[in-house]
Amino acid sequence: MLVSAKEMLTKAKAGKYAVGQFNINNLEWTKAILQTAQELNSPVILGVSEGAGKYMCGYTTIVGMVNGMINELGITVPVALHLDHGSYEGAMKCIEAGFSSVMFDGSHYPIEENLAKTKELVEICNSKGLSLEAEVGAIGGEEDGVVGSGEVADPEECKMIADLGVTMLAAGIGNIHGKYPANWAGLSFETLDGIQQLTGDMPLVLHGGTGIPADMIKKAISLGVSKINVNTECQLAFAEATRKYIEAGKDLEGKGFDPRKLLADGTAAIKATVKEKMELFGSVDKA
């Protein structure tokens, strides 16, 4: 059964570790992440961007697939199904479809409008027992056509959004989606510390977890980050393993062209990446 991310993140914040949000793109992705979470006894958040939602034939299809897998694979660790960088309309659709958590990304709106729309969603999510993530300050890079420049959030604005009663808060601290450029300045721990001091127990979210050095990840967790999003890293691992399989000519041996064989190495690579991240984030055996 899907659960809200509230309890797992409250525990993570108190215990100074982070729960990984791993974005799903298809059946193999979902299966690999759920199996790894179960094997490591770790709570997990499955993230779905609006683009991936369209690709996987809509939110109700995804809810059906995830619920079916939890049941068939005997998954007992806490699993939240979460809309990533949702629009207001997207959030409403996911709530209706049966997601257990949503993100409303109002960071591109003027702060007043972000506050008003977030407040409305807080009431809806609270009445249904769902967790809600809000965002302040655009995060850099590109995700599904949304481009940000690696801005940092204003701690005062973060407090205003946190005070509405959201479950978790994503704040720009110089992080970027996708691969980090060679001239990246690193995370602004000063900003993170300022946000943490004003938002207290609120679990903070670090987007763009791919490519941030391990010591920076650990420092961010020590400063209140309780949820870290990973997507690009799993995609790169999957692509590399699949390329090697084909370059080795394995798809031409026997029934190597069967998608179950063709995608097996890539799926194993996702599992290895997720395991590495869960160990780094400290969520192993925290279910």
FITOR-756620 format. One line per 4 residues: number of its first residue (from 1); their letters; for each residue z, x, y of C-alpha. Coordinates in steps of 0.02 Angstrom, whole numbers, plus 32768, in hexadecimal, padded with zeros to 4 digits. Each point is the difference from the previous one (the first is absolute). Example, Ala and Ser with C-alpha at 12.3 -4.5 7.8 and 13.67 -1.06 7.14 Angstrom:
<rs>
1) as) 8186/8267/7F1F  7FDF/8045/80AC
</rs>
This chain:
<rs>
1) mlvs) 8000/8000/8000  7FD4/803F/80AD  8091/8022/8076  800D/801A/80BB
5) akem) 800E/80B5/8037  80A2/7FDF/805F  8080/802E/7F7A  7FA3/809A/7FC0
9) ltka) 7FEC/8044/80B2  80B2/7FDA/8036  803B/8063/7F67  7F85/808C/8026
13) kagk) 8039/800F/80B5  80B7/8007/7FCB  7FDA/807A/7F72  7F93/8074/806A
17) yavg) 7F63/7FEF/7F96  7F5B/7FA3/801A  7F9E/7F81/7F9B  7F46/8022/7FF3
21) qfni) 7F7F/7F80/8031  7F66/8027/7F99  7F63/7FA2/8032  7F9F/7FAA/7F76
25) nnle) 7F43/7FF4/7FFA  7FDC/7FB8/7F53  8049/7FE1/7F53  800D/80B9/7FCF
29) wtka) 805F/8028/80A0  807B/7F71/7FE8  801E/8028/7F48  8019/80BB/8021
33) ilqt) 807F/7FE2/808B  8063/7F7B/7FA3  8008/8068/7F60  803B/809A/805F
37) aqel) 8086/7F9E/805D  8040/7FBB/7F5A  7FFD/80AB/7FAB  8061/804F/808F
41) nspv) 8073/7F6A/8018  7FCF/7FF9/80B8  7FED/7F6B/8075  7F4F/7FF4/8044
45) ilgv) 7F9A/7FA9/8087  7F4A/7FD5/7FDC  7FA0/8003/80A4  7F61/7F9D/8020
49) sega) 7F98/8019/809C  7F97/7F70/803F  7F62/8060/7FCE  8042/801C/7F4F
53) gkym) 8031/7F48/7FFD  7F4B/7FCE/801F  7FC3/807F/7F80  8073/7FBB/7F7A
57) cgyt) 7FC2/7F4E/801D  808D/7FC1/806E  80BD/7FFA/8002  8018/7F7B/7F7A
61) tivg) 7F9A/806B/7F85  8073/8094/8025  809F/7F9A/7FEC  7FC0/7FC0/7F58
65) mvng) 7FD4/80AF/7FC4  80A5/804F/8036  806D/7F75/7FBA  7F9E/8004/7F5E
69) mine) 8016/80BC/7FF0  80BB/7FFD/8025  8010/7F82/7F75  7F8A/8050/7F80
73) lgit) 803B/80B4/801D  80B8/7FCD/7FFC  8023/8046/80AD  80B9/7FEF/802A
77) vpva) 800F/8070/809B  7FFA/7FAA/80AB  7F4C/7FE6/803B  7FCF/7FC1/80AC
81) lhld) 7F4D/7FCB/8026  7FE1/8029/80B6  7F74/7FE2/807D  7FDA/80A4/805A
85) hgsy) 7FD0/7FFE/80B9  7FE9/7F45/7FFF  7FBB/7F97/808E  8061/7F62/802B
89) egam) 7F80/7F97/7F9E  8004/8079/7F6D  80BD/7FF8/7FF9  7FFC/7F42/7FFB
93) kcie) 7F7E/8003/7F73  8069/8079/7F99  809E/7F99/8018  7FA0/7F69/7FC0
97) agfs) 7FB6/8062/7F6C  80AA/8039/7FC0  8017/80B2/8042  80B8/8031/8007
101) svmf) 7FF0/806A/809D  7F8B/800D/8095  7FDD/8076/808E  7FCB/7FBC/80A6
105) dgsh) 7FB2/808B/8065  800A/7FC8/80B4  8001/80B1/8043  7F59/7FE8/8059
109) ypie) 8040/7F6A/8062  8063/800B/80A2  80B9/800C/7FCE  8023/7F4B/8039
113) enla) 7F7B/7FBB/7F8C  8037/8071/7F71  80B2/7FBE/8019  7FCB/7F49/8005
117) ktke) 7F94/8007/7F63  807F/806A/7FA1  808C/7F86/802D  7F9D/7F6F/7FBA
121) lvei) 7FE0/805E/7F5D  80B8/8032/7FF2  802E/7F47/7FF9  7F7B/7FD7/7F7E
125) cnsk) 802B/8096/7F92  80BB/7FE0/800B  7FE9/7F4B/7FCB  7F9E/803A/7F66
129) glsl) 8069/8099/7FD5  7F73/807C/8022  800E/80AA/8053  7FA2/8025/80A1
133) eaev) 7FC6/80A6/8046  7FD2/8011/80B7  7FAD/808F/805C  8018/8050/80A9
137) gaig) 7F90/8088/8047  7F54/801B/7FB6  7FF8/8073/7F6A  7F72/807E/8002
141) geed) 7F66/8010/7F93  7F95/7F78/7FB5  802E/7F78/7F85  7F87/7F73/7FDB
145) gvvg) 7FA8/801A/80A6  80A1/8004/8065  8006/80A5/805F  809D/8045/8054
149) sgev) 8019/80A9/8052  80A6/8036/7FB8  8066/7FB4/808D  80BB/7FFE/7FFE
153) adpe) 8067/7F63/8014  8079/7FDA/808C  80B1/7FF6/7FB4  802F/7F74/807C
157) eckm) 7F6C/7F96/7FC5  8033/8024/7F4D  80AD/7FBC/8024  7FB5/7F61/804B
161) iadl) 7F9B/7FDF/7F62  8090/8033/7F8C  8074/7F86/805A  7F8E/7F6F/7FCE
165) gvtm) 8040/8015/7F4E  7F6C/8051/7FA9  8028/8053/7F59  7FAF/80A8/8024
169) laag) 7FAA/8057/808F  7F67/8070/8003  8003/806F/809A  7F7F/8081/8031
173) igni) 804D/80AE/7FFD  7F5E/8063/8005  7FCB/7FCD/7F51  7F4A/7FDE/7FD4
177) hgky) 7FA5/7F9F/7F77  7F8A/805E/7F8E  7FF0/80BD/7FFB  805D/805F/8087
181) panw) 7F96/806A/8076  801C/80BD/8006  8045/7FF4/80B2  8081/7F77/7FD6
185) agls) 80A0/801A/8065  8078/7FC3/7F78  807D/7F73/8002  8069/7FE2/809C
189) fetl) 80B1/8003/7FB9  8045/7FEC/80AE  7FAA/7F55/800C  803A/7FD2/7F52
193) dgiq) 80B3/802E/8029  7FF8/7F9B/80A0  7FBE/7F67/7FA3  8082/8012/7F76
197) qltg) 808F/8008/807F  7FC8/7F5E/8052  7FD3/7F9F/7F62  8097/802E/7F95
201) dmpl) 7FF4/7FC1/7F4C  7F4B/7FC8/8010  7F95/8053/7F78  7F76/8063/8057
205) vlhg) 7F50/8012/7FB8  7F92/8099/7FFF  7F47/7FD7/7FF5  7F7D/8082/7FD5
209) gtgi) 806B/8059/7F7E  7F6C/8063/7FBA  8001/80B7/8033  80A8/8006/8059
213) padm) 8059/809C/7FBE  8092/7FE0/7F88  8083/804A/8074  7FC9/7F8B/808D
217) ikka) 8008/7F6B/7F89  80B2/8030/7FCE  8034/8015/80B5  7FB5/7F56/802E
221) islg) 8063/7FAF/7F72  80A0/8052/8040  7FDC/7FB0/80AA  7FF3/7F4E/7FBD
225) vski) 7F52/7FEF/7FB5  8016/7F92/7F65  7F4C/7FCE/7FDA  7F6C/8077/7FF6
229) nvnt) 7F4D/7FC5/7FEA  7F88/805D/7F8F  7F49/7FD3/7FE7  7F84/808C/8026
233) ecql) 8056/807A/7F89  7FEA/7F8B/7F6B  7F4B/7FE2/8030  7FDB/80BB/8008
237) afae) 8055/8020/7F58  7FA2/7F72/7FAD  7F58/8039/8047  801B/80B5/7FCC
241) atrk) 8031/7FD7/7F4D  7F6E/7F86/7FED  7F86/8080/8047  803C/8084/7F84
245) yiea) 7FEC/7F87/7F6E  7F4B/7FDD/8030  7FD7/80B5/802D  8040/8034/7F54
249) gkdl) 7F82/7F86/7FB5  8088/7F9C/7FA8  7FAE/7F5B/802F  7F6C/8035/7F91
253) egkg) 806B/8024/7F66  8018/7F70/7F87  8038/7F66/8062  803A/8069/8094
257) fdpr) 7FA3/7F8A/8075  8079/7F73/7FD4  8060/7FDD/80A2  80A3/8009/7FA0
261) klla) 7FD6/80B5/7FD8  7FA1/8026/80A0  8095/7FCF/806D  808D/803F/7F8F
265) dgta) 800D/80AE/804D  7FFE/7FBA/80B0  8088/7F84/7FD2  806A/808C/7FB6
269) aika) 7FE8/8061/80A3  8043/7F6D/8064  8099/7FFA/7F8E  801E/80BB/8019
273) tvke) 7FF2/7FED/80BE  8077/7F6B/8004  807E/805D/7F94  7FFB/8097/8073
277) kmel) 801D/7F90/8098  808E/7F9D/7FB2  8057/80A4/7FD4  7FE7/8041/80B2
281) fgsv) 803D/7F5D/804F  809B/7FFD/7F91  7FE4/7F50/7FB7  8004/8034/7F48
285) dka) 8089/7FA3/7F9F  802A/7F97/809A  7FC4/7F5B/7FB4
</rs>
